Structure formats: structure tokens, C-alpha cells
Amino acid sequence: MVPTMTRAVLSAALTAFLFSGCAGAGNTVNAATPPVAAGRGTGDHIFDIVPGHPEDSILPFRMGSREPGVMMPEQGRSTVHLEGLALIRDWIAAMPGQCGV
């Protein structure tokens, strides 16, 4: 039997977020690709991570949701981890570059 925390970590690790380069100096971990299979979990956003724009990025949108089928990780939680979400939003906001959103 897999412990609940392990299931949550595995679920997050297996969620389809792709990392690739965007325009801008020194960008090595910026997403500029649409998700493989996020369904309505995209929230009508185009890219997983838009450097400098967490409000346009799928990752913080999914992390901030509690709606089944949208939230990430999909299992193993019932609340939004506000400090973790703030950390990811700040990380994305600090990224240089552009993805043309």
C-alpha cells in the first residue's frame, strides 16, 4: 500500500507539465509548450508556465484549485497550500523571457 503523501507526490510528478526554453537570455527551465492532457485543468491558459506571468500560467492555476479534475495534485489533498502556491507564483514572476501570450 502506498502512503497518502507518496501518492500525492507521485500524482504531481506524473502530471503533464512540459519544460522547454522561451525567448530570453539564460532561460533553461521555462515552459512554452501547451499541456499534453490537462483537459479543463488548463483554465483556458495556453502554456504550463509563462515566464514573468503566473496569472497566465497553468501550473499555479491548478495548484490553486480545489475542483476535482482541475486541482494539482489530483489526489491526496483537500486544501490549497497557500505558502507553496505563493512560492511557485513568485518563482514564475521572477523568470525572465517571453512566451508570446
Contact map, one row per residue, 1 for C-alpha under 8 A:
11100000000000000000000000000000000000000000000000000000000000000000000000000000000000000000000000000
11110110000000000000000000000000000000000000000000000000000000000000000000000000000000000000000000000
11111110000000000000000000000000000000000000000000000000000000000000000000000000000000000000000000000
01111111000000000000000000000000000000000000000000000000000000000000000000010000000000000000000000000
00111111100000000000000000000000000000000000000000000000000000000000000000010000000000000000000000000
01111111110000000000000000000000000000000000000000000000000000000000000000000000000000000000000000000
01111111111000000000000000000000000000000000000000000000000000000000000000110000000000000000000000000
00011111111100000000000000000000000000000000000000000000000000000000000011111000000000000000000000000
00001111111110000000000000000000000000000000000000000000000000000000000010000000000000000000000000000
00000111111111000000000000000000000000000000000000000000000000000000000000000000000000000000000000000
00000011111111100000000000000000000000000000000000000000000000000000000111100000000000000000000000000
00000001111111100000000000000000000000000000000000000000000000000000000111000000000000000000000000000
00000000111111100000000000000000000000000000000000000000000000000000000000000000000000000000000000000
00000000011111110000000000000000000000000000000000000000000000000000000000000000000000000000000000000
00000000001111111000000000000000000000000000000000000000000000000000000110000000000000000000000000000
00000000000001111100000000000000001111000000000000000000000000000000000000000000000000000000000000000
00000000000000111110000000000000001100000000000100000000001000000000000000000000000000000000000000000
00000000000000011111000000000010111000000000000100000000000000000000000000000000000000000000000000000
00000000000000001111100000001111100000000000000000000000000000000000000000000000000000000000000000000
00000000000000000111110000011111100000000000000000000000000000000000000000000000000000000000000000000
00000000000000000011111000111111000000000000000000000000000000000000000000000000000000000000000000000
00000000000000000001111100100111000000000000000000000000000000000000000000000000000000000000000011100
00000000000000000000111110100000000000000000000000000000000000000000000000000000000000000000000011100
00000000000000000000011111100000000000000000000000000000000000000000000000000000000000000000000111000
00000000000000000000001111100000000000000000000000000000000000000000000000000000000000000000000110000
00000000000000000000000111110000000000000000000000000000000000000000000000000000000000000000000100000
00000000000000000000111111111100000000000000000000000000000000000000000000000000000000000000001110000
00000000000000000001100001111100000000000000000000000000000000000000000000000000000000000000000000000
00000000000000000011100000111110000000000000000000000000000000000000000000000000000000000000000000000
00000000000000000011110000111111000000000000000011100000000000000000000000000000000000000000001000000
00000000000000000111110000001111100000000000001111100000000000000000000000000000000000000000000000000
00000000000000000011110000000111110000000000001111000000000000000000000000000000000000000000000000100
00000000000000000111000000000011111000000000011100000000000000000000000000000000000000000000000000000
00000000000000000100000000000001111100000000011100000000000000000000000000000000000000000000000000000
00000000000000011100000000000000111111000100011100000000000000000000000000000000000000000000000000000
00000000000000011000000000000000011111000000000000000000000000000000000000000000000000000000000000000
00000000000000010000000000000000001111100000000000000000000000000000000000000000000000000000000000000
00000000000000010000000000000000001111111100000000000000000000000000010000000000000000000000000000000
00000000000000000000000000000000000011111100000000000000000000000000000000000000000000000000000000000
00000000000000000000000000000000000001111111000000000000000000000000110000000000000000000000000000000
00000000000000000000000000000000000001111110000000000000010001000000111000000000000000000000000000000
00000000000000000000000000000000001001111111110000000000010011000000010000000000000000000000000000000
00000000000000000000000000000000000000011111100000000000010010000000000000000000000000000000000000000
00000000000000000000000000000000000000010111110000000000000000000000000000000000000000000000000000000
00000000000000000000000000000000000000000111111100000001110000000000000000000000000000000000000000000
00000000000000000000000000000000111000000101111100000001110000000000000000000000000000000000000000001
00000000000000000000000000000011111000000000111111000001110000000000000000000000000000000000000000000
00000000000000001100000000000011111000000000111111000000111000000000000000000000000000000000000000000
00000000000000000000000000000111000000000000001111101101111000000000000000000000000000000001000000000
00000000000000000000000000000111000000000000001111111101100000000000000000000000000000000001000001101
00000000000000000000000000000110000000000000000011111100000000000000000000000000000000000001111111100
00000000000000000000000000000000000000000000000001111100000000000000000000000000000000000001111111000
00000000000000000000000000000000000000000000000011111111100000000000000000000000000000000001100000000
00000000000000000000000000000000000000000000000011111111100100000000000000000000000000001101100000000
00000000000000000000000000000000000000000000000000001111100110000000000000000000000000000000000000000
00000000000000000000000000000000000000000000111011001111110000000000000000000000000000000000000000001
00000000000000000000000000000000000000000000111111001111111110000000000000000000000000000000000000000
00000000000000000000000000000000000000001110111110000001111111000000000000000000000000000000000000000
00000000000000001000000000000000000000000000000110000000111111100000000000000000000000000000000000000
00000000000000000000000000000000000000000000000000000110111111110000000000000000000010011000000000000
00000000000000000000000000000000000000000110000000000010111111111000000000000000000000000000000000000
00000000000000000000000000000000000000001100000000000000011111111000011100000000000000000000000000000
00000000000000000000000000000000000000000000000000000000001111111000001110000001000010000000000000000
00000000000000000000000000000000000000000000000000000000000111111100001000000001110010000000000000000
00000000000000000000000000000000000000000000000000000000000011111110011100000001000000000000000000000
00000000000000000000000000000000000000000000000000000000000000011111011000000111000000000000000000000
00000000000000000000000000000000000000000000000000000000000000001111111000000000000000000000000000000
00000000000000000000000000000000000000000000000000000000000000000111111001000000000000000000000000000
00000000000000000000000000000000000000011000000000000000000000000011111001000000000000000000000000000
00000000000000000000000000000000000001011100000000000000000001001111111101000000000000000000000000000
00000000000000000000000000000000000000001000000000000000000001111111111111000000000000000000000000000
00000000001100100000000000000000000000000000000000000000000001101000011111100000000000000000000000000
00000001101100100000000000000000000000000000000000000000000000100000001111111000000000000000000000000
00000001001100000000000000000000000000000000000000000000000000000001111111111000000000000000000000000
00000011001000000000000000000000000000000000000000000000000000000000000111111000000000000000000000000
00011011000000000000000000000000000000000000000000000000000000000000000011111100000000000000000000000
00000001000000000000000000000000000000000000000000000000000000000000000011111111000000000000000000000
00000000000000000000000000000000000000000000000000000000000000000100000000011111000000000000000000000
00000000000000000000000000000000000000000000000000000000000000000100000000001111100000000000000000000
00000000000000000000000000000000000000000000000000000000000000111100000000001111110010000000000000000
00000000000000000000000000000000000000000000000000000000000000010000000000000011111110000000000000000
00000000000000000000000000000000000000000000000000000000000000010000000000000001111111000000000000000
00000000000000000000000000000000000000000000000000000000000000000000000000000000111111100000000000000
00000000000000000000000000000000000000000000000000000000000000000000000000000000111111110000000000000
00000000000000000000000000000000000000000000000000000000000100110000000000000001111111111000000000000
00000000000000000000000000000000000000000000000000000000000000000000000000000000011111111100000000000
00000000000000000000000000000000000000000000000000000000000000000000000000000000001111111110000000000
00000000000000000000000000000000000000000000000000000000000100000000000000000000000111111111000000000
00000000000000000000000000000000000000000000000000000100000100000000000000000000000011111111100000000
00000000000000000000000000000000000000000000000000000100000000000000000000000000000001111111110000000
00000000000000000000000000000000000000000000000000000000000000000000000000000000000000111111111000000
00000000000000000000000000000000000000000000000011111100000000000000000000000000000000011111111000000
00000000000000000000000000000000000000000000000000111100000000000000000000000000000000001111111000000
00000000000000000000000000000000000000000000000000110000000000000000000000000000000000000111111100000
00000000000000000000000000100100000000000000000000110000000000000000000000000000000000000011111110000
00000000000000000000000111100000000000000000000000110000000000000000000000000000000000000000011111000
00000000000000000000011110100000000000000000000000110000000000000000000000000000000000000000001111100
00000000000000000000011100000000000000000000000001110000000000000000000000000000000000000000000111111
00000000000000000000011000000001000000000000000001100000000000000000000000000000000000000000000011111
00000000000000000000000000000000000000000000000000000000000000000000000000000000000000000000000001111
00000000000000000000000000000000000000000000010001000001000000000000000000000000000000000000000001111
